[in-house]
Amino acid sequence: MNIGRRSFLGLAAATGAAGCLSKPTPAGAVGGKDENLTVFVTDIHVSGLPDAFPKPCERLARFVDEVLAMNPRPARVVSLGDLAYLHGLPEDYAKSKPILKKLEDAGIELAFAMGNHDRRSAFKEAWPEYVAKSPVPGRIVNIISLGTADLVVLDGLQGSDERARTDMGPGQAKLFPDVFAWCKKELPKRERPFFVCAHWPVQEFTYPVKGKAKTSDLAQWLGRNAPQCKGYIYGHLHRWRPEWIHLGWKSSQTLRTLCLPSNGLWGDIGYATFRTSADRAVCALELRDFYFPREPETAARPAAWKVKVEETRGQCVTFLYDRGEPLG
């Protein structure tokens, strides 16, 4: 079943993909902004080089046009990393900024996470105000209000910004000690529901267990120490993939995670809308295409790609604020 953007943002029917609960558009929001509506986009991969592959830039421009055409418009757009093409060059951010700036000029808040192809120093040249917001110096960390919930943006980009221009950056994430120390200080005491997001899967954020020769992952820590954490959202894998992470055999509690499609480069192509309400948040997929590993001419496209898009488009994932009993 294909649930389009208008039906999801307005008075959508509840007959779509499993778990998609429709909500009417809030009173007074038509023609303006909806504080409970966020748009997630990730893996934009725009290059600013003269001989660059142009499709990611074209898709970004189309994405911005679609967001500006929403009624009501979202209060914010959150990019979950890999804004740059492959190497995190200043030219990449200079190319994408005028396009994204249209959202900011329309009064839509922007937020960014770092991906493995990004460089903090080059990103800072283009968007210094977004680096200045971080409570962890030298990292891109932030807390953003989503209406009835909050979003915690984490930074896992390791490696040096001094890498060669042709270096694509480290693929793996790192849970830095300063970022983890901030999490331990801030997240357990939060009283509002919140979601954690970063570019990478939560399983890549690990930390050493004190006094033991092993590590644990961030999902387990969140389950035991941050009861208001209601889910984890990420990119990197270029696919729409919901998943339940079981947080232990002594509890039925789980942490729901969701991987989002790339907007610009291979795999599932699109973005997602994210609506918060009194007791849940619903993320709806806006899938536009699929291709791998590169986009062929129309006549050469496998029939299976069209089937995949038709089967996947319009799916929704529901994050309930009540996750079950606390972990022991």
N, C-alpha and C positions, 0 to 999 in steps of 0.2 A: 504494500500500500504506500503510495507516495503522499506524504504529508508536506505540503509546501510551506514556505516561510509565512505567507499571509495567514494560512489556516492555523499555524502554530502560534503566531503572535496575536491573532484575534481570538474569536470564539471557535476554536478548533474542535473537530469531532474527536471523540475518544476511541476511534476504531482503527487507529494506526498500529505501529509496532508495539510489541509488548512493553509495558511499563510507561508508556507515554500518557500522562494525565493532562488533559487540556485545562487551561484557565482562561477566563474572559479577560480582555484587555482592561486594565484598571481605568476607573472613571477619571476623566480629565487628562488622560495620557495621549489621546488621539491628537495628532498634529504637533505633539511635543516630544519629550523624552520620557522613557519609562525607567525609573531608578532601579527596578527589579530585573531589568533586561540587560544582559551582557552578550557580546559577540566574541567568541574565541577564534583566533586564527593562528596558524603556526607553520613553520617551514616554508616561508614565503620565497626565499632563495633568489632575491633580485641581484643581478650583477650590473655594475656601472661601467664595465669595460666596453670599448667601442665595438668589439666583435662578439659581444655577449649573446647568449641564447635569449631571444626576446620574450618567449612565452611567459615566464614568471612575472615579468613586469606588466605584461598585458593582463594577466590574471589578477594581479594586485589592483590595477586600475578598475577592472570589472567588479572586484570585491568591494572596493570603496563606493562605487556607484550603487551597488545593491544595498549596502548599509545605509547610504544617504536616502535611498528610496523607501526604506522601512517606515511604517506608520503604525505605532509610534517608533521613533528612533531609539536605539539602545543608549543607555547612559554612558557606556564605555566599550571600548574595544581592547582586548588583551592579546598581545602577540607572545606566543610561548617559545620563542627562540628560532635561530637560523633565519633571521631577517636578511642576512647576507647570503650571497650565492654559495660559495665554497670556501673562500679564503678570508672573509671578514675585512675586506679592503675599505678604506674611506670612500672610494668611488661607489661602492655598493650602497652604503647608507645615504650618500648624497643623491643617488638615483631614486631611492624609495621614499625619501623624506617628503618631497613636494606632493607625492601622491597621498601619503598618510596624513599630511598636514591638512588636507581638505576635511578630514574628520575632526581634527582639533579645531579648525576654523568654524566648523558647524556646531561647536559646543560639546562634542563627544570626547570624553576623557580617554587618554591613551595610557597603556601600561605595557611594559616589556619584560621578558625574561631572556637570559642569555642561552644560546645553543652552542653546540660544539664547533660550528663554522663561524661563529661570531668572534669579535675581538672587543673587549671592553673599551680600550683606548680609542678605537675608531668609532665605536658606537657613541662614546662620550663626546666626540667632536660634533656629531650630528644632533644628539639629544642630551645636552649636559644637564638640563633640569630634571630629567628622569633618573640620572645617576645620583644627583644631589639628594633625592628623597630617601635613599637607602639608609636604614639604621645600622648597617654593618659596613664600615668604611672599606672601600676597595671592592665591594661585591654589589650586585644588583638584587637587592632584597626589598620587599615592600609588603604592606598590608593595605588592601583596597576594599572599600565598602561596596557590597553588591546588593544593597537594599536591605533585605531581611537576613543577610549573611555577609561574611567577609571572605576575601581571597588572600592567601599568604603566598607570595612569590619567592621562590628560593633560587639561588644561583649555584650551579654545579660545574661551571666552566673552569677546568684546570688548564695548566700549561701557561706559557708566557706569551704576552702580546708582542714580544720581540721576535717571534718566529718569522721565517722568511715569507715573502708575499705569496709564494706558491704552496705554503704549508696549509693544509685544510683543517688543522687543529686536532686536538685529542678527542677521539670518539667517545670515551668513557667519561662518566660524571664523577665528581668527588664531593663528599659531604665534608666541607672544610670545618676545622675545629671552631673557628669564630662563628660560622653560620650555625653549627650545631649548638654552641653555647647560647646563641641568641634564641634558638628554638626552645631550649630547655628553660630559659628564663621567661619567655613571652607566651608560648603556646599553652602550657598547662593551666594558666590562670584566666584564659579567655572565656567569657561568659556567653558570647554569641556563637551560633554555628559558623564554622568556617571550612574552607576547602584549601588544600595545599596544592600548588602547581609548580612545575618546573619543566624543563625541556625533556628530561630523561625519565624512563620508568622509575618508580619508587624503589625497585629492587636494587638499582645501582647506587643508591645512597646508603652506605653502610658505615658503621662506627665500631670501634673496639669495645668489647665488654670488659669492664674493669675487673681485674684479677683473674681473667680467663683468656686462654689462647684461642679466641674465636671472635667473630664479629656478628653483629645483628643489623637488621635493616631498619630503615626509617618507618616502614609500615608498622612493624611490631612496636616500636617506641611510641608512635602516635596512638596505637590502640591501647597502650597501657598508661600513657601519661597525658594525653590530650583528648579528653572525652568529647569536646565540642567539634573535633575534626570529623567531617561527614563524608570526605572523599578526596581523591587525588586525581589530578588532571594533567596530561602531559602530551608531548608530540614525539618528534625524533624518528618514529618508526613509519611515518607516512601512511597510516592506516587507521580506520575506525575500529577500535577494539575495546569493548567493555570487558571488565574482569572483576570477579570477587576474590579478594585475598583473605584466606582463612587465618585468623589471628591466634590460633591455639586450640588444642583438643579439649581444654577445660572450659571453653566458652563457645557459644554459638555466634559470637560477634564476628563480623567481617568488615573489611574496608573495601568500599567499591572504588575501582580505578577506571579511568577512561583515557584511551589514546585517541588523539584527534588526527584527521587527515592533513596532508600537506596542501597548502593553497597553490603551490607553484611548481613542484618538481616530483614526478613519478609517484606511483601508488594511487591511493584514494586521493582525489583532488576536490577540495572544498573547504568548508569551515563549519562552525557550529554556533547556534544560539543557546543561551543559558538563562533560564528564567527562575528566579527565586520567589518563594511564597512563604506562607506562615509555617508550614511543616515540611517543606521539601524544595528541591530544585530539580528542574527538568532540562536536560541537554538534548537538543534536536539537531540532527545532522542535515547539513545543506550540501549534499554531494553533487558535484558538477561533472566529474569524469573519472576515469581510471585508465592508467597506462603503465607499462613496465617492460623493459628498463628505460625505453625512450619512446617518444610519441611518433608513430608512423603516419603516413598519409591515410586519409579516411578509408580508401579502398583496401588498405592492408590491415585494418584493425580486426583482430580476432573477434568472432561473434561472442565469445565468452565474456569479453570485457563489458559489452552492453548488458548482458544478463547480470553481471556482478553489480553494475551501477543500479539497475532496476531493482534488484533484490535488497540493496543496502540503503538506497536513498530514502530519506524520511524516517529512519530509525531514531528512537528516543531512548534515553537512559534516565531513570529516576533515582535521585539521591535523597533518601529519607533522613530527616534530622534525628529520628529515633533509630539508633543503630543496634539496640539490644542491650543486654546487661553488661556492665563494665567487666573488663578482664581482671582476673585475680592475680 
